[in-house]
Amino acid sequence: MLYAIICEDAAGSLPLRLETRPAHLERLRALQAEGRLILAGPHPAVDCEDPGDAGFTGSLIVAEFPDLAAAQAWAEEDPYRRAGVYERVTIKPFKKVFP
């Protein structure tokens, strides 16, 4: 089943986000290689592609997991979560309708 992993950044976490980004992307690439990643990306803090020093307010990941517990376990091990970039993580089942 698909799950939406909705992550909210901690205030002032941009330096941690930048430092931890390579490890975070590596985990996402592994999901992609397994054919389980539907989409992933950050939420810019301002309305533009590159928010610069404004940073990000969080991220969204939609991926396939066997069950909710597996999605939660995966999310807890994310480098951003472990480093303190993410202050809050919400995981919900997701039903893809389009495209």
C-alpha positions in Angstrom: 0.0 0.0 0.0 1.1 3.6 -0.5 1.7 5.9 2.4 2.2 9.7 2.5 5.0 10.7 4.9 4.3 14.3 5.8 7.3 15.9 7.5 7.5 19.3 9.2 10.9 20.9 9.7 12.0 22.3 13.1 12.6 26.0 13.3 16.2 26.9 12.2 17.0 23.5 10.8 18.2 24.6 7.4 21.9 24.1 8.3 21.1 20.5 9.5 19.1 19.9 6.4 21.9 20.9 4.1 24.5 18.8 6.1 22.3 15.7 6.1 20.9 16.0 2.6 23.3 13.4 0.9 22.3 10.7 3.4 18.6 11.5 3.0 18.8 11.4 -0.8 20.7 8.1 -0.7 17.8 6.5 1.2 15.3 7.9 -1.2 17.3 6.6 -4.2 17.2 3.1 -2.6 13.4 3.3 -2.4 13.4 4.4 -6.0 15.7 1.6 -7.1 13.3 -0.9 -5.5 10.4 0.7 -7.5 8.6 1.8 -4.3 9.0 5.6 -4.5 6.2 7.5 -6.1 7.3 11.1 -5.3 9.4 13.0 -2.8 10.4 16.6 -2.3 10.6 19.5 0.1 8.1 22.4 0.8 10.0 25.7 0.1 9.3 28.3 2.8 8.6 30.9 0.1 6.9 30.6 -3.2 9.9 29.8 -5.5 11.9 26.9 -6.6 15.1 27.9 -4.7 14.1 29.5 -1.4 17.7 30.3 -0.5 18.1 31.3 3.2 14.3 31.1 3.7 14.8 27.3 3.6 12.0 24.8 3.8 9.0 24.0 6.0 9.1 20.2 5.5 8.9 17.4 3.0 6.5 15.0 1.4 7.3 11.4 0.5 4.8 9.0 -1.1 6.1 5.5 -1.2 5.0 1.9 -1.0 5.4 -0.1 2.2 3.9 -3.5 3.3 2.0 -1.8 6.1 1.8 1.3 8.3 4.3 0.0 10.8 6.9 -0.5 8.1 6.3 3.1 6.8 6.7 4.4 10.3 9.8 2.4 11.0 11.3 3.7 7.7 10.4 7.3 8.5 12.0 7.1 12.0 15.3 6.0 10.5 15.4 8.8 7.9 18.6 10.9 8.4 16.6 14.1 8.5 14.5 12.7 11.4 17.5 11.4 13.2 19.4 14.7 12.9 16.5 16.8 14.1 15.6 18.4 10.8 12.0 17.0 11.1 10.2 18.2 14.2 7.0 16.2 13.4 6.3 13.3 11.0 2.7 12.2 10.1 2.2 9.1 8.1 -1.1 8.3 6.4 -2.3 5.7 4.0 -2.5 7.1 0.5 -4.7 6.1 -2.5 -3.3 7.3 -5.8 -6.0 8.2 -8.2 -4.2 10.4 -10.8 -2.2 10.3 -13.0 
